[in-house]
Amino acid sequence: MLAIRAELQARGVVGPDAGKITVLDKTDMTRAARGQAHKYQVGMIIRETLGAGRETATTDWRVERVDGHTNRLTLRDGDGVVR
């Protein structure tokens, strides 16, 4: 299967990103657990949804750093914004 993909890429039929899908696994954290930094791992995605109906906007934040001592996360969005 990988040999076929490599050949199609070499011919320019498919790009290097063709067929890549990111799947998010939902974590069932309680409200209390969501407020505890040590419950998160580097690489986790936090999906933030703001608004309702037509006004809904979502942002995916990647956990870059977990500091359990200060109970803080460092997050980065797809545009590189750090929070």
C-alpha positions as CSV (number, residue, x, y, z in Angstrom):
1,M,0.0,0.0,0.0
2,L,2.8,2.4,0.9
3,A,4.6,1.6,-2.4
4,I,1.5,2.5,-4.4
5,R,1.2,5.8,-2.5
6,A,4.9,6.6,-3.0
7,E,4.5,5.9,-6.8
8,L,1.4,8.1,-7.1
9,Q,3.2,10.9,-5.2
10,A,6.3,10.5,-7.5
11,R,4.0,11.0,-10.5
12,G,2.3,14.0,-9.0
13,V,-1.1,12.3,-8.8
14,V,-1.5,12.8,-5.1
15,G,0.2,15.3,-2.8
16,P,2.2,14.5,0.3
17,D,-0.7,15.4,2.5
18,A,-3.3,13.4,0.6
19,G,-5.3,11.0,2.7
20,K,-4.1,12.3,6.1
21,I,-6.9,12.5,8.6
22,T,-6.7,13.7,12.2
23,V,-9.0,11.9,14.6
24,L,-9.8,13.4,18.0
25,D,-10.7,11.1,20.8
26,K,-13.1,12.5,23.3
27,T,-12.0,12.4,26.9
28,D,-14.6,12.2,29.5
29,M,-13.2,14.6,32.1
30,T,-15.3,16.0,34.8
31,R,-15.6,19.8,35.2
32,A,-13.2,19.5,38.2
33,A,-10.7,17.4,36.2
34,R,-10.7,19.9,33.3
35,G,-9.3,22.5,35.7
36,Q,-6.3,20.4,36.7
37,A,-3.3,20.8,34.4
38,H,-1.8,17.4,35.4
39,K,-4.8,15.7,33.7
40,Y,-3.5,16.8,30.3
41,Q,-0.7,15.5,28.2
42,V,1.5,17.3,25.7
43,G,0.0,16.8,22.2
44,M,-3.6,16.7,23.3
45,I,-6.0,18.9,21.4
46,I,-8.5,21.1,23.3
47,R,-11.4,22.2,21.2
48,E,-12.9,25.5,22.2
49,T,-16.4,26.3,21.0
50,L,-17.7,29.8,21.4
51,G,-21.2,31.1,20.5
52,A,-24.3,29.3,19.3
53,G,-26.1,28.6,16.1
54,R,-24.7,30.5,13.1
55,E,-22.4,32.4,15.4
56,T,-20.5,29.3,16.5
57,A,-16.7,29.4,16.2
58,T,-14.3,26.7,17.1
59,T,-10.6,26.8,17.8
60,D,-8.4,23.8,18.3
61,W,-5.6,24.3,20.8
62,R,-2.6,21.9,21.1
63,V,-1.2,21.4,24.5
64,E,2.5,22.4,24.2
65,R,3.5,22.3,27.9
66,V,1.9,21.1,31.2
67,D,3.0,22.6,34.5
68,G,1.4,20.6,37.3
69,H,3.2,22.7,40.0
70,T,1.5,26.0,38.9
71,N,-1.5,24.3,37.4
72,R,-0.9,25.9,34.0
73,L,-1.1,24.7,30.4
74,T,0.7,26.3,27.4
75,L,-1.5,26.1,24.3
76,R,-0.9,26.9,20.6
77,D,-3.6,27.2,17.9
78,G,-3.2,26.4,14.2
79,D,-2.0,30.0,13.5
80,G,0.8,29.7,16.1
81,V,-1.0,31.9,18.7
82,V,0.2,30.9,22.2
83,R,-2.1,31.1,25.2
